[in-house]
């Protein structure tokens, strides 16, 4: 029973870390796109 709980906790932690990293990557990409748009507008 304990191993099942540990497995679920591990999966939840892995999913949250993956989501966090993906959100960070999306934010960085969005920032780069915004910078490029600013350069093109000038």
Secondary structure, 3 states (H helix, E strand, C coil): CHHHHHHHHHHHHHHHHHHHHHHHHHHHHHHHHHHHHHHHHC
